[in-house]
Amino acid sequence: MEITETTSDGLKRELKVKIAASELSDRLSKRLDELKTQVNLKGFRPGKVPVDHLRKVYGRSVMAEILEQTISESTQKAISDRKERPAFDPDISVTEDSEEMEKVIAGDSDLDYTISFEVLPDIEITDLTKLKLEKPVVDVTKKEIDQGLQRIGEDAVTYKKKDGKAKEGDQVTIDYEGKIDGKPFDGGKADGAPVVLGKGVFIPGFEEGLSGAKAGDKKTIDCKFPDEYMAKELAGKEAKFDVTVNEVAGPELAKLDDEFAKKLGYDTLAALRDAVEGQLKQEYENVSRTHLKRDLLDNLDKKHKFDVPATLVEREFESVWQQVTSELEKVGRTFEDEDTTEKKARKEYEELAERRVRLGLVLSEIGSKSDIQISDEEVNQALMERVQQFPGQEREVFEFYQKNQQALAELRVPIYENKVVDHIVEQATVKEKKVSVEELFKSAEEEDEI
């Protein structure tokens, strides 16, 4: 086997490989000798079929098998001998000249092919002990716990039929039919629909139009669908709803006591209160960790500057870009509606893709050098959490992942990344900064926009 490097440009590599016809012939003869004891041909005793006859009957198909195997083995050896790490599976290019390939198959010509690939860069990891990170933290207050309990009570509200006019908080049961330009539209009609005034579930103006209504009232409510309404055919359209009020019911809040707590699976109200406090702490901790991780990634991005494989960046960009354009199409919006242009947005997402690839390589390098491993138990736990996201379809989802190793491997990515992040945080200096709940979530929203 002869290997010649034809391209070495940055991370790009191209190798030209030549496999001598004599080597292919030797492989073919060896394989045909093995077949002698395996095939049964009419007119020949087992194991006594002449090799020349086997070559005539099976030569072409066996040579095709040998070429595939030889290319695979020689490609692996060519890259392994160079001690380089390909960023992805190499691209193999064999001659498209049918006459030339026929000569190779016939054993009259050498096999020439090209290996093209990009290599992973050498990454010098910064001293993690010198990283200085900031983590915003929030203390859970008694007021927030009380508000959390109140929300639970509000979710358990019941409604009792009442006389008189409907006001905010009341539940109004109605029949309605909507029309645009005097014509009914799909999804615009319902009977016995419950509407809680003030919840903002219906389009703007609808609930307000029911304020002050009494059982038996018939009225027409004028509304306008929002410009960003998901159903494109209704977005921005003005509509009239003919409404019949069947019933008005007032809210009856649940009494927050031990009995109420027991209905939710807790022994006492104090135990429910502790659960609310724990949930709030976990919620705030999750957001705090998101901030810390973002600060960590920003620091790693600043301290690691190196070329990244263009193909990996292109693949990441295509994935992100498809998601962005699909979301815009789904809601019927354009880049101009988002105060940008396609050209500007494309440039921003290309930069984002490059950042993601670079940080992914940095985290992978840190994880590799730190010998960070993922246990089967951790993967199984992630799988169970994933399955629980599809109530009623648990078995189907579980079987999908069991049969799809690539999908199962994708569950490992966030686990591995989080373990690497935890490792870095342990090495770095982390300063906690007390902030308000509003500041914590406001900055989280701002970061989501980046």
C-alpha positions in Angstrom: 0.0 0.0 0.0 1.3 3.4 -1.0 0.0 6.6 0.7 0.7 10.1 -0.6 -0.5 13.2 1.2 -1.9 15.5 -1.5 -3.5 18.2 0.8 -2.6 19.5 4.2 -4.3 22.9 4.6 -5.2 23.9 8.1 -7.4 21.0 9.4 -8.1 19.6 5.9 -6.3 16.5 4.8 -6.4 14.5 1.5 -4.5 11.3 1.0 -4.1 9.3 -2.2 -3.9 5.6 -1.6 -2.6 2.9 -4.1 -3.3 -0.8 -3.5 -1.2 -2.9 -5.9 -3.0 -5.3 -8.2 -0.8 -8.1 -6.9 -2.0 -7.5 -3.3 -5.6 -7.6 -4.5 -4.9 -10.8 -6.4 -3.3 -12.4 -3.4 -6.4 -11.5 -1.3 -8.7 -13.0 -3.9 -6.7 -16.2 -4.1 -6.8 -16.6 -0.3 -10.5 -16.0 -0.2 -11.2 -18.5 -3.0 -9.2 -21.1 -1.1 -11.5 -20.5 1.9 -14.5 -20.9 -0.3 -13.4 -24.4 -1.6 -14.5 -26.0 1.6 -17.7 -23.9 1.9 -19.4 -24.2 -1.5 -21.3 -27.1 -3.1 -21.2 -27.0 -6.9 -22.9 -29.6 -9.1 -20.4 -32.0 -10.6 -17.8 -31.5 -7.9 -17.2 -33.2 -4.6 -17.1 -31.0 -1.5 -13.7 -29.3 -1.1 -12.6 -30.4 -4.6 -13.8 -27.5 -6.7 -10.8 -26.1 -8.7 -9.8 -22.6 -7.8 -9.9 -21.5 -11.4 -13.5 -22.7 -11.6 -14.4 -20.8 -8.4 -12.7 -17.7 -9.8 -14.8 -18.0 -13.0 -18.1 -18.4 -11.0 -17.5 -16.2 -8.0 -14.5 -14.1 -8.9 -16.3 -10.9 -9.7 -18.5 -10.9 -6.6 -15.7 -12.0 -4.3 -13.4 -9.2 -5.7 -16.1 -6.6 -5.0 -16.2 -7.8 -1.4 -12.4 -7.7 -1.2 -12.3 -4.2 -2.6 -14.8 -2.9 0.0 -12.9 -4.7 2.8 -9.5 -3.5 1.6 -10.6 0.1 1.3 -12.0 0.0 4.8 -8.9 -1.6 6.3 -6.4 0.5 4.5 -8.3 3.8 5.2 -8.3 2.9 8.9 -4.6 2.1 8.9 -3.6 5.2 6.8 -5.3 7.5 9.3 -4.1 5.5 12.4 -0.5 5.6 11.2 -0.7 9.4 11.0 -1.9 9.6 14.7 -4.5 12.1 13.7 -8.1 12.3 15.0 -10.6 12.7 12.2 -13.5 15.1 13.1 -15.9 12.8 11.3 -16.0 9.7 9.0 -13.6 10.4 6.1 -15.0 10.8 2.5 -13.8 8.0 0.3 -13.5 8.7 -3.5 -12.9 5.9 -5.9 -12.7 6.3 -9.6 -16.0 6.7 -11.5 -14.4 5.5 -14.7 -16.2 2.2 -15.4 -13.5 0.9 -17.7 -10.8 1.6 -15.2 -12.8 -0.1 -12.4 -13.3 -3.2 -14.6 -9.6 -3.5 -14.9 -9.2 -3.3 -11.1 -11.9 -6.0 -10.7 -10.2 -8.2 -13.4 -6.9 -7.8 -11.5 -5.2 -5.9 -14.4 -4.9 -2.6 -12.6 -4.0 -1.1 -9.3 -6.7 0.3 -7.0 -6.4 4.1 -6.6 -8.6 6.1 -4.3 -8.7 9.3 -2.3 -9.4 9.9 1.4 -10.6 13.3 2.4 -11.2 14.4 6.0 -10.7 17.1 8.6 -8.8 16.5 11.8 -9.6 17.7 15.3 -7.3 20.5 16.4 -4.8 20.1 19.2 -6.4 21.9 22.1 -4.3 23.4 25.0 -6.8 23.6 27.9 -6.5 26.7 30.1 -5.7 26.3 33.8 -9.2 25.6 35.2 -8.2 26.6 38.7 -7.7 30.2 37.5 -11.3 30.5 36.2 -13.3 33.0 38.2 -17.1 32.5 37.9 -20.2 34.2 39.3 -23.3 32.4 40.4 -26.5 34.5 41.2 -28.4 33.0 44.1 -31.9 33.7 45.6 -33.1 33.0 49.1 -36.6 31.6 49.3 -38.8 33.9 51.5 -41.9 33.1 53.6 -43.9 35.3 51.3 -43.0 33.3 48.3 -43.9 30.0 50.0 -47.2 31.5 51.0 -47.8 32.6 47.4 -46.9 29.1 46.2 -49.4 27.5 48.6 -52.0 30.1 47.4 -51.4 29.1 43.8 -52.0 25.4 44.7 -55.2 26.4 46.4 -56.3 28.4 43.3 -55.6 25.4 41.1 -58.0 23.4 43.3 -60.7 26.0 43.0 -64.3 24.8 42.4 -67.2 26.8 41.0 -70.7 27.1 42.4 -73.7 28.3 40.4 -74.8 31.8 41.4 -77.3 34.5 40.4 -76.3 37.9 39.2 -73.7 39.3 36.9 -70.4 37.7 36.0 -67.2 39.3 37.3 -63.5 38.6 37.1 -62.8 35.2 38.6 -66.2 33.8 37.8 -66.7 30.9 35.5 -69.2 31.5 32.7 -70.5 28.5 30.7 -71.5 29.5 27.2 -72.4 28.4 23.7 -70.8 30.4 21.0 -70.2 30.7 17.3 -67.7 32.9 15.6 -67.9 34.5 12.2 -65.5 36.4 10.0 -67.1 38.6 7.3 -70.4 36.9 8.2 -69.1 33.4 7.6 -68.4 30.7 10.3 -64.8 29.4 10.4 -63.3 26.2 11.6 -62.9 25.9 15.3 -65.1 28.9 16.0 -68.0 27.1 17.5 -68.6 25.3 20.8 -71.4 24.4 23.2 -71.1 24.3 27.0 -67.6 25.9 27.0 -66.4 27.0 30.4 -64.7 30.4 30.5 -63.0 31.8 33.6 -63.0 35.6 33.3 -59.5 37.1 33.8 -57.5 34.0 32.8 -56.7 35.4 29.4 -57.2 32.0 27.7 -59.4 33.4 24.9 -58.3 36.0 22.3 -58.3 39.6 23.5 -61.7 41.2 24.0 -63.6 37.9 24.4 -63.5 37.5 28.2 -64.0 41.3 28.6 -67.2 41.0 26.5 -68.6 38.5 29.0 -68.1 40.7 32.0 -71.4 41.6 33.6 -73.3 38.9 31.7 -76.1 36.9 33.4 -77.5 33.4 32.8 -79.8 33.5 29.8 -78.1 36.5 28.2 -77.5 36.5 24.4 -74.9 38.9 23.1 -72.5 39.5 20.2 -68.8 40.1 21.1 -66.5 41.8 18.6 -62.9 40.6 18.7 -59.7 40.6 16.7 -57.3 37.7 16.4 -53.7 38.7 17.3 -51.4 39.3 14.3 -49.2 36.5 15.6 -52.0 34.0 16.0 -50.8 30.5 15.2 -53.7 29.7 12.7 -52.4 31.9 9.8 -55.8 32.1 8.2 -57.2 33.8 11.3 -54.2 36.0 12.2 -55.2 39.7 12.3 -58.8 39.0 11.3 -61.8 40.7 13.0 -64.5 38.4 14.2 -68.0 38.5 15.7 -69.0 35.8 18.3 -72.7 35.1 18.9 -72.8 34.0 22.6 -75.5 32.4 24.7 -74.8 32.5 28.5 -75.9 29.2 30.1 -74.6 29.6 33.6 -72.5 31.9 35.9 -70.6 30.3 38.8 -68.5 31.9 41.5 -65.2 30.5 42.7 -64.9 28.6 46.0 -61.3 28.5 47.1 -60.0 25.4 48.8 -59.3 25.7 52.6 -55.5 25.3 53.1 -55.4 22.9 56.1 -54.1 19.5 56.9 -57.1 17.8 55.2 -56.3 19.7 52.0 -52.7 18.6 52.3 -53.7 14.9 52.7 -55.7 15.1 49.5 -52.4 15.9 47.8 -50.5 13.1 49.4 -48.9 15.0 52.4 -49.5 14.2 56.1 -49.9 17.8 57.1 -50.0 21.3 55.8 -46.5 21.9 57.2 -45.3 19.0 55.1 -46.9 20.5 52.0 -45.3 23.8 52.9 -41.9 22.1 53.1 -42.5 20.6 49.7 -43.4 24.0 48.2 -40.2 25.5 49.7 -38.1 22.6 48.3 -39.6 23.0 44.8 -38.9 26.8 44.9 -35.3 26.2 46.0 -34.8 23.6 43.2 -36.4 26.0 40.6 -34.1 28.8 41.7 -31.1 26.5 41.8 -31.8 25.4 38.2 -31.9 28.9 36.9 -28.8 29.8 39.0 -26.9 26.9 37.5 -27.9 28.0 34.0 -26.3 31.4 34.7 -23.2 29.8 36.2 -22.9 27.5 33.2 -23.3 30.4 30.8 -20.6 32.3 32.6 -18.4 29.2 32.5 -18.9 28.8 28.8 -18.2 32.5 28.1 -14.9 32.2 30.0 -13.9 29.0 28.1 -14.8 30.7 24.8 -12.6 33.7 25.6 -9.6 31.6 26.7 -9.7 29.1 23.8 -9.1 30.3 20.3 -8.4 27.8 17.6 -9.6 26.7 14.2 -12.5 24.3 14.1 -13.4 21.8 11.4 -15.5 23.7 8.9 -17.7 20.7 8.2 -18.7 20.4 11.8 -19.6 24.0 11.9 -21.6 23.7 8.7 -23.5 20.7 10.1 -24.3 22.6 13.3 -25.4 25.7 11.4 -27.7 23.7 9.2 -29.3 22.1 12.2 -29.8 25.4 13.9 -30.9 27.2 10.8 -33.5 24.6 9.9 -35.0 25.0 13.4 -35.0 28.8 13.2 -36.7 28.9 9.8 -39.2 26.2 10.7 -40.3 28.1 13.8 -40.7 31.3 11.8 -42.7 29.5 9.2 -44.9 27.9 11.8 -46.0 31.2 13.3 -46.1 33.0 9.9 -43.3 35.5 10.6 -40.3 36.7 8.7 -36.8 37.9 9.7 -38.0 41.4 9.1 -40.8 40.9 11.7 -37.9 40.0 14.1 -36.2 43.4 13.3 -33.4 41.7 11.3 -32.6 40.4 7.8 -32.0 36.9 6.6 -28.4 37.8 5.8 -27.7 39.3 9.2 -29.5 36.4 11.0 -27.5 33.9 9.0 -24.2 35.5 10.0 -25.2 35.5 13.7 -26.2 31.8 13.6 -23.0 30.9 11.8 -21.0 32.5 14.6 -23.2 30.7 17.1 -22.6 27.4 15.4 -18.8 28.0 15.4 -19.0 28.8 19.1 -21.0 25.7 19.9 -18.5 23.5 18.0 -15.5 25.0 19.6 -17.0 24.8 23.1 -18.1 21.2 22.4 -14.5 20.3 21.5 -13.1 22.0 24.6 -15.6 20.3 27.0 -14.8 16.9 25.2 -11.1 17.5 25.7 -11.5 18.3 29.4 -13.7 15.3 29.9 -11.3 13.0 28.1 -8.2 14.3 30.1 -10.2 14.1 33.3 -11.4 10.5 32.5 -15.0 11.5 33.1 -17.3 8.5 32.5 -21.0 7.9 32.2 -22.5 4.9 34.0 -25.3 2.7 32.6 -27.4 3.7 35.6 -27.2 7.4 34.6 -28.2 6.6 31.1 -31.1 4.5 32.3 -32.3 7.3 34.6 -32.2 9.7 31.7 -34.2 7.2 29.6 -36.8 6.9 32.3 -37.2 10.6 32.6 -37.6 10.8 28.8 -40.2 8.1 28.8 -42.2 9.9 31.5 -42.6 12.9 29.1 -44.9 10.8 27.0 -47.8 9.7 29.3 -49.7 6.8 27.7 -46.9 6.0 25.3 -44.3 4.9 27.7 -43.8 1.4 26.3 -43.5 2.7 22.7 -41.0 5.4 23.6 -38.9 2.9 25.7 -38.8 0.4 22.9 -37.9 3.1 20.4 -34.8 4.0 22.4 -33.9 0.3 23.0 -33.9 -0.3 19.3 -32.3 3.0 18.2 -28.8 3.1 19.5 -28.2 6.6 18.0 -31.1 8.0 19.9 -29.9 6.3 23.0 -26.4 7.8 22.5 -28.0 11.3 22.2 -29.2 10.9 25.8 -25.6 10.6 26.9 -24.6 14.0 25.5 -26.3 16.3 28.1 -25.3 13.9 30.9 -21.6 14.0 29.9 -21.7 17.8 29.4 -23.2 18.4 32.8 -20.6 16.1 34.5 -17.8 18.0 32.7 -19.3 21.3 33.8 -19.5 20.1 37.4 -15.8 19.0 37.2 -14.8 22.5 35.9 -16.9 24.2 38.6 -15.1 22.2 41.3 -11.7 23.4 39.9 -12.8 27.1 39.5 -13.4 29.9 42.0 -17.1 30.5 42.2 -18.4 33.7 43.9 -22.1 33.7 44.8 -24.0 36.9 44.3 -27.4 37.5 46.1 -30.0 38.8 43.7 -33.8 39.1 43.7 -36.1 36.7 42.0 -37.0 39.3 39.4 -33.3 39.9 38.6 -32.6 36.1 38.4 -35.4 35.4 35.9 -35.0 38.7 34.0 -31.3 38.0 33.2 -32.3 34.4 32.2 -34.7 35.8 29.6 -32.1 38.2 28.3 -29.6 35.3 27.9 -32.1 33.3 26.0 -32.2 36.0 23.4 -28.5 35.8 22.7 
